[in-house]
Amino acid sequence: MPELSALEICRLAPSQVYRALTTSPQGLSADDVRRRTIRDGPNSLQALRRTPLISRFARQFTHFLALLLWVAAGLAFLADALHEGQGMATLGWAILGVILINAVFAFLQEYKAERAVQALRNLLPAKAWVMRDGQQQQIARSELVPGDVLILEEGEQVPADARLTEAVGMRVDNSSLTGESKPQRRIAEPITDGHPLDIPNLVFAGTTVLSGHGQGVVFATGLKTEFGKIARLTTTVQTGLSPLQQEIVKVTHVVAGLSLVMGLIFFTIGVGMGLGFWTSAIFGIGIIVANVPEGLLPTVTLALAMGSQRMAARKALIKHLASVETLGCTTVICTDKTGTLTENRMRVDKLYVDDLVVESRESCLFTRNRLISAAEAERWRPLFDAMVHCNNAKRTRRPDGRSQATGDPTETALLEFAADHGLLHRPPLRRMGELPFDADRKRMTTLHWGEGRLLAFTKGAPESVLPLCTRQQSSSAVTELTLDERKKVLAQGQVFAQQAYRVLALAMREVERGVEELDADTVEHGLTFLGLVAMMDPPHREVPDAITTCRRAGIRVIMITGDHPLTALAIARKIGLAQESVVTAPGRFVPVIEGSQIDTFSDDQLRRLLTPTSPGEPDPIFARMAPRHKMRIVSVLKGMREVVAVTGDGVNDAPALKTADIGIAMGVAGTDVAKETASMILLDDNFATIVSAIEEGRAVFTNIRKFITYVLASNVPEVMPYLAFGLSSAPLALTVPQILAVDLGTDMVPALALAAEPPHGNIMDEPPRPRTERLLNREVLVRAYGFLGLIETAIAMGGFFLYLHSQGWTWGTPLDWNAPLYKEATTVTFAGIVAAQAANVFACRSDRTSAFRLGWFSNPLIVVGIVVESTLLLILTYSPVGHWVLGTASLPAWIFIPLIVGAIGLLLADELHKLVGGRLKARQPVPAK
Ligand code: ATP
């Protein structure tokens, strides 16, 4: 196949395009595809160049905190060389070890987090519709080859550069290539000249179809596309830190600053007490590095990534880590009905035709329980023709040989109905044009040629179609549609809607020959009403429970649907969103608001409508909404400082998705445009999944708090020995290497285990966390430093003095730092902190719920953490390596008994604290939200 440039291909007539690209309207054969894939490669862009792993690893040795550690190690070696401090070289080596362990750990965490986020991207492979071997098929975009016949629908991203051979009302957004966001019209006719990106019969990879649909032949794929040429220039992708990550950086800096002050104070005290300059300096730096939460940022990043992985397992795909945290703060969910609250699996149940309600049961039609024969049904042929022809769904053959309709669920339901009842058999009319469905107009019209006539079929919401009708079709004749008849039809539509049916009206007219351009003014008037179709779309099974959970969790759910108010209300009742009895008296709360009313409201009125006057008051239901109304509601809610999550699927939903705090697109029914704009994608299009994701979002935040509480608590028993040493004549109960062994050794795995806690049952019993709430608030600091930390100090230092006294030491007796008794006693302090932290990890699993109620094995990582922690303690206490690096000494077994009793005491004290705290909280009145 000769390679053709965009300028050559745009000049050809559609029929010549197929020949030039050696393909046909039936598409390529499997053999052609194989050969072209070998020749042209896959339709993907070369993987973007990333920072090499080695330099990312090197970065772990050069950040601020690592530099601090380097300085400390350097000073230790210098002191040793100057013979200024005892065992300073050992300390130097210990700090170097810490730098290495820290770097490896941080690197692995970051790498794991990045891999997790990347794996999520592959969960939603990009697809394209093509004709191959005469069949319409959906394939992965990467499998497209030049010559493929591409089918493009509204909202899709164009997967490769293609020359259009068919275009119906098509407009594209080329802004990703040209920066120009004005929609551009696309046609199939030949064009002689122009700049390639402006030629209206070409579409380019990376751009999107804003409206209409079309068909084209691919002429460039992968790096040969215009988009590929630009992507070649791109090198690395920069991703910023999420607000929570930024806060962690701030927390790290605050804690580092505090440690610096403490280090300086200790240095001054040391020098004042005659410890010598070098020894005091090293201990001062030891204090600083021991208290700085070095591993916090990578652990938080990993916690966010693990949270998004857990969300993906529950079918919510998060596109940016920042959204994980925002989700936890969500206060309002604005949700569509069709496909989110309901299954979007529609089925035609009833028709209203010829003044009769006709029911469809098991492929038969009945009226008042009387079976209607096929011959009888033939009299309603115009209605069936409209259902089949004013329809873009397609019947395709499945691998098992059976036919199946694919496309918009409303339209597939019409096609399936016709197929089920054997109504497809007439020779198809030739489609001449289309006014595509549009959520604002709520109708669509198609134009056809057949049997020497030009026919237009219209279908849509009854209020949108009926005003265009002047006549109606009965079995025997076409008669005038009188006012009474019109009322009767609308009343029947309301009866269907009250029964939770989605209702469509169908109409037709013969169009004068010579109508060149299909537009609403020339065609959509003087129509003949054919009948109503009622479709059932049942709610997802999980939705009622999810709505109840939202209520418990203080999250408001607002339905915003394009459907009829009565259908919306009927579904709202089914899922527990609306009460059985609804008050609509003037001046009272009106629960169902229509789009036309919204247009008359000022922002203030809308704000009042959206402000609940009392807790538990049902939120209004918004029906017959156009995308612009949705956008307005979202903006007003945001102005009310609500954290708004919004669902959407169409191109027109993109502005609302972008404006919301969390834009949620449907993974199955959503367009590429919606998915591109959204921050979260529902892989199963189910409302209940949003609620699960919010639960995970809340869990991530509380988990990060849990491990921060855990890590900060151990800082107190680490610092207290130094304060005691500085302020009294007490011997120093803990050495700097032992502090580092706790922070960067024994504490590591249990802290990670806390970051992986599954959400606890009661996490959705509390109101949403205010977005302004700090991670490190007073409650966390008091619990970590003032409560848990102090008990840990009592255990560790109590153990230290108990051991000294048991060995005959008395207060005031000087202790040689190299004496075996001193080494054993400091090892007891070290063991005491580790034992206390083992109990603390259970205490930190929740700040409210009793550790005994959470189940000991509900987070297996905790058990792993305790095992690793205990093993490390034993190795460091009893092995020569431990003795050499940490200056520890082997301990007699009996000393572990008071340490373990102390640890159990910590857990019990925390239980008591939770019990009393819980009781006090229960007595407080619940603040009105
Ligand atoms: P939601 O906004 O909750 O997804 P929806 O799907 O009913 O609800 P729209 O897609 O805006 O919202 O549809 C609004 C109305 O337009 C429907 O109630 C129906 O009467 C009509 N309609 C929907 N799909 C089509 C279609 N393919 N052709 C013609 N009319 C349609």
Boltz pocket constraint, residues with backbone or C-beta under 6 A from the ligand:
constraints:
  - pocket:
      binder: B
      contacts: [[A, 335], [A, 336], [A, 337], [A, 338], [A, 339], [A, 390], [A, 408], [A, 410], [A, 411], [A, 437], [A, 439], [A, 442], [A, 443], [A, 444], [A, 459], [A, 460], [A, 461], [A, 462], [A, 502], [A, 503], [A, 504], [A, 560], [A, 561], [A, 562], [A, 563], [A, 564], [A, 625]]
      max_distance: 6.0
